[in-house]
Amino acid sequence: MDKEVKDLDILVFGAHPDDVELGCAGTIMLHLDLGFRVGIIDLTRGELGTRGSAEIRDKESEKASSLMGISYRLNLHLKDGFFNNNESTQLEIIKYIRRLKPKVVIANATEDRHPDHGRASSLIKTSCFLSGLSKIQTTLNNKKQTPWRPNNLFYYTQFNQVKPDFLIDISNYMNKKLDVVKCYSSQFYSPKSNEPETVISKKGFLDSVVYRSSDLGRIIGVDYAEGFTSERYFYVDNLFELK
């Protein structure tokens, strides 16, 4: 899905295919329905995953994107488990931030069970800042790029329990979110699978995804919610804009 697109409103990054779906598929579909332009960039193909293969994950990713309604998704083919927050990877990320000009970027959890998640988070944070510096010069498709820095950078929550800074009501999207997540059938529970069991392939894992969203929803008086963290303060013009 790497094709010419208009500037994006929201660009979501994942270290692996399925990170984004588990973390914030509901929020993505909500904003698509509101008319915002949303795209996804996966850093790796998840080739070190215990179950399935990179080729299988590619197909699963296409299926999940289609179900969500995503028209732009790119995989950077960084090395699963071994990519680093260094100059070469930063410049690669910067090229796409400058190309897509997102107003909002959403990245992996800042700390998580999988070390790739926290490392991806740090990489995206660094790249978002550097992307706004005019003395860093980049070209893409032989075109010189201009600086661009997103207005906001947020982080979705993943495996670890994290106290979110804000919540988004996804009550109307929870069932479809589960369908989207299940597109990655190689990774999750299947009685027909003969592959080794992993933490996320256990029978109760998807139930825990529903429970977490339900518990977050309970806190704000809705059925289901997704949580996000932020490293900056928010503000409102008056108290009645708060929910």
Backbone torsions as a table, in degrees:
resi	resn	phi	psi	omega
1	MET	NA	23.8	178.7
2	ASP	-85.5	92.6	-178.9
3	LYS	-140.8	169.3	-179.7
4	GLU	-64.6	129.0	178.8
5	VAL	-134.4	161.7	172.4
6	LYS	-70.4	166.4	176.7
7	ASP	-54.6	142.9	-179.2
8	LEU	-92.7	149.2	170.2
9	ASP	-81.6	-40.4	-176.3
10	ILE	-133.9	130.7	174.9
11	LEU	-121.3	122.6	-176.0
12	VAL	-111.4	130.0	179.4
13	PHE	-107.1	145.4	172.3
14	GLY	-136.4	140.5	176.1
15	ALA	-65.2	-36.1	-178.4
16	HIS	-134.0	152.6	168.9
17	PRO	-57.8	132.6	-177.8
18	ASP	99.0	-15.3	176.0
19	ASP	-60.6	-48.4	-176.8
20	VAL	-63.9	-43.2	-178.0
21	GLU	-62.3	-45.5	179.2
22	LEU	-66.3	-37.8	-174.0
23	GLY	-79.0	-40.3	-171.6
24	CYS	-155.6	32.4	178.8
25	ALA	-60.0	-36.9	179.3
26	GLY	-62.9	-45.1	179.0
27	THR	-63.7	-39.6	177.9
28	ILE	-60.8	-49.5	-177.3
29	MET	-66.5	-36.1	175.4
30	LEU	-58.0	-48.2	-176.6
31	HIS	-72.9	-30.7	173.0
32	LEU	-62.7	-42.9	179.4
33	ASP	-67.3	-25.4	176.7
34	LEU	-81.0	-3.3	176.0
35	GLY	97.2	6.5	179.1
36	PHE	-82.8	151.8	177.6
37	ARG	-92.6	122.7	-174.6
38	VAL	-127.0	136.3	175.6
39	GLY	-132.9	164.8	-177.3
40	ILE	-129.8	138.4	169.5
41	ILE	-124.9	121.0	173.8
42	ASP	-95.4	135.2	-178.0
43	LEU	-77.1	-39.2	-177.5
44	THR	-128.3	173.6	176.9
45	ARG	-95.3	4.0	-179.4
46	GLY	67.4	31.6	-172.3
47	GLU	-69.6	-15.1	177.9
48	LEU	-90.2	-0.3	179.9
49	GLY	-57.8	140.4	-177.6
50	THR	-61.3	-37.3	-176.1
51	ARG	-108.2	149.1	177.5
52	GLY	74.0	-157.8	-178.9
53	SER	-152.1	169.4	178.1
54	ALA	-61.0	-38.9	-179.6
55	GLU	-64.8	-40.7	177.5
56	ILE	-65.2	-42.7	179.8
57	ARG	-63.3	-35.2	176.6
58	ASP	-58.0	-46.6	-178.6
59	LYS	-68.1	-39.9	179.1
60	GLU	-63.8	-39.1	179.1
61	SER	-63.3	-42.4	177.7
62	GLU	-61.7	-41.7	-179.5
63	LYS	-65.5	-43.7	-179.8
64	ALA	-65.2	-41.0	179.8
65	SER	-62.6	-43.5	179.6
66	SER	-62.0	-42.3	-178.9
67	LEU	-66.5	-37.6	177.6
68	MET	-72.9	-26.4	-176.2
69	GLY	94.8	19.1	179.4
70	ILE	-77.6	129.0	179.4
71	SER	-103.0	-13.2	178.0
72	TYR	-127.4	117.2	174.0
73	ARG	-145.9	134.1	-176.0
74	LEU	-132.6	141.7	172.3
75	ASN	-112.9	125.4	-176.4
76	LEU	-83.7	-7.3	176.4
77	HIS	58.6	34.4	170.3
78	LEU	-70.2	165.1	-173.2
79	LYS	-82.0	114.6	-179.5
80	ASP	-56.1	128.3	177.8
81	GLY	85.3	-16.3	-171.9
82	PHE	-131.5	2.9	177.5
83	PHE	-68.8	154.0	-176.4
84	ASN	-127.5	158.3	173.2
85	ASN	-87.3	79.9	-178.0
86	ASN	-130.8	-178.6	-173.2
87	GLU	-59.0	-43.8	-175.4
88	SER	-65.8	-42.7	179.1
89	THR	-72.4	-36.1	177.0
90	GLN	-60.3	-45.4	-179.5
91	LEU	-64.0	-35.0	177.8
92	GLU	-64.7	-44.3	178.1
93	ILE	-64.8	-44.5	-178.6
94	ILE	-56.4	-41.2	-179.5
95	LYS	-55.6	-39.8	-176.7
96	TYR	-84.2	-28.7	172.5
97	ILE	-64.2	-43.1	179.8
98	ARG	-70.6	-32.0	178.7
99	ARG	-71.6	-43.4	-171.8
100	LEU	-92.3	-19.5	175.7
101	LYS	49.6	51.4	180.0
102	PRO	-69.6	144.0	173.6
103	LYS	-79.2	-32.9	-179.7
104	VAL	-127.5	134.7	172.3
105	VAL	-116.5	138.0	176.2
106	ILE	-122.4	133.0	-174.4
107	ALA	-129.4	174.0	176.7
108	ASN	-56.0	162.9	175.5
109	ALA	-58.8	143.6	-176.1
110	THR	-66.8	-29.7	174.4
111	GLU	-139.5	138.6	-178.8
112	ASP	-160.7	172.4	-179.5
113	ARG	-58.8	-44.1	180.0
114	HIS	-85.1	122.9	-177.4
115	PRO	-62.1	-25.4	177.1
116	ASP	-61.0	-31.4	-175.1
117	HIS	-67.1	-50.4	178.3
118	GLY	-64.5	-36.6	179.6
119	ARG	-67.9	-39.1	176.7
120	ALA	-64.0	-41.7	178.3
121	SER	-57.5	-47.2	179.5
122	SER	-64.5	-40.0	178.9
123	LEU	-61.6	-45.3	-178.8
124	ILE	-68.0	-40.0	178.0
125	LYS	-59.9	-49.4	179.8
126	THR	-60.9	-44.4	-176.6
127	SER	-66.9	-37.3	178.1
128	CYS	-61.6	-40.3	179.2
129	PHE	-69.1	-50.2	-176.8
130	LEU	-63.3	-29.3	-178.8
131	SER	-61.4	-22.5	180.0
132	GLY	-88.3	-1.0	-176.9
133	LEU	-90.7	122.6	-174.3
134	SER	-69.5	-23.4	-178.3
135	LYS	-81.0	-7.5	171.7
136	ILE	-90.7	112.9	-175.9
137	GLN	-102.5	133.9	178.7
138	THR	-136.1	154.7	172.8
139	THR	-131.4	147.2	175.4
140	LEU	-140.1	128.8	-176.4
141	ASN	54.9	40.6	177.9
142	ASN	65.2	17.5	178.0
143	LYS	-112.0	128.4	177.2
144	LYS	-69.7	134.0	-174.8
145	GLN	-100.1	156.9	176.2
146	THR	-105.5	154.3	-178.5
147	PRO	-61.2	149.5	175.3
148	TRP	-154.3	129.9	175.8
149	ARG	-126.6	125.4	179.0
150	PRO	-60.1	152.0	178.1
151	ASN	-69.8	-35.0	-176.3
152	ASN	-141.4	145.7	173.7
153	LEU	-126.2	120.9	179.0
154	PHE	-121.4	165.1	-178.8
155	TYR	-130.0	128.9	175.3
156	TYR	-81.0	160.2	178.8
157	THR	-92.8	151.8	-176.2
158	GLN	-129.4	-122.5	-172.7
159	PHE	-70.6	-46.9	-176.6
160	ASN	-71.3	150.9	174.1
161	GLN	-74.3	119.8	-178.5
162	VAL	-128.5	137.5	176.0
163	LYS	-77.6	113.7	-176.9
164	PRO	-75.1	154.1	175.2
165	ASP	-88.3	-25.2	174.1
166	PHE	-155.4	160.1	-176.7
167	LEU	-125.1	149.1	176.2
168	ILE	-122.1	128.3	-179.8
169	ASP	-69.8	117.2	177.9
170	ILE	-119.1	26.4	-174.9
171	SER	-54.5	-37.5	-178.4
172	ASN	-78.7	-3.2	-173.4
173	TYR	-123.7	0.3	-173.6
174	MET	-64.2	-44.0	-179.2
175	ASN	-63.4	-41.4	-180.0
176	LYS	-70.9	-33.7	176.2
177	LYS	-58.9	-43.4	178.7
178	LEU	-61.9	-40.1	177.4
179	ASP	-62.3	-40.0	179.0
180	VAL	-64.1	-46.8	179.7
181	VAL	-60.8	-39.0	-178.0
182	LYS	-69.9	-9.8	173.2
183	CYS	-60.5	-26.4	177.7
184	TYR	-88.8	61.0	-172.8
185	SER	-65.3	-22.8	179.3
186	SER	-69.6	-21.5	-173.1
187	GLN	-95.7	-21.4	-171.9
188	PHE	-114.4	178.4	-170.8
189	TYR	-59.4	131.5	171.5
190	SER	-148.2	124.0	179.3
191	PRO	-65.0	-16.0	-178.8
192	LYS	-89.6	-8.5	-175.3
193	SER	-78.9	138.9	175.6
194	ASN	-106.8	7.2	-178.1
195	GLU	-81.6	161.9	-178.5
196	PRO	-59.6	145.6	177.8
197	GLU	-76.2	141.6	175.7
198	THR	-124.2	176.1	179.6
199	VAL	-58.5	-41.5	-175.7
200	ILE	-90.0	-6.4	178.0
201	SER	-94.0	-2.3	177.8
202	LYS	-66.0	151.9	-172.2
203	LYS	-57.6	-34.3	-175.0
204	GLY	-87.9	-0.7	-173.6
205	PHE	-64.9	-47.8	-179.1
206	LEU	-64.9	-30.6	174.1
207	ASP	-62.2	-36.6	-179.7
208	SER	-68.9	-31.4	176.1
209	VAL	-63.8	-43.9	178.4
210	VAL	-65.8	-43.2	-178.3
211	TYR	-62.1	-43.9	-178.9
212	ARG	-60.8	-45.9	179.2
213	SER	-63.7	-37.4	178.0
214	SER	-65.7	-42.1	-179.2
215	ASP	-67.2	-40.0	176.2
216	LEU	-65.2	-39.0	177.0
217	GLY	-62.6	-40.0	178.8
218	ARG	-55.5	-39.0	-176.2
219	ILE	-62.5	-34.2	-177.8
220	ILE	-108.3	10.5	173.7
221	GLY	78.7	28.0	175.3
222	VAL	-126.2	175.5	-176.9
223	ASP	-74.4	-45.7	-176.1
224	TYR	-143.9	146.5	178.2
225	ALA	-147.5	158.5	171.3
226	GLU	-114.5	143.6	-175.9
227	GLY	-108.0	147.6	-179.6
228	PHE	-137.0	152.9	173.7
229	THR	-113.9	159.3	-179.8
230	SER	-144.3	147.7	178.1
231	GLU	-100.0	6.6	177.2
232	ARG	-127.2	158.0	177.1
233	TYR	-78.2	150.5	171.9
234	PHE	-100.7	164.4	172.0
235	TYR	-143.7	158.2	175.0
236	VAL	-130.7	158.3	-177.8
237	ASP	-76.6	-27.3	176.0
238	ASN	-158.0	165.5	-173.4
239	LEU	-64.0	-22.6	-175.5
240	PHE	-83.1	-2.1	172.7
241	GLU	-84.8	-11.7	177.7
242	LEU	-79.9	144.9	174.8
243	LYS	-109.8	NA	NA
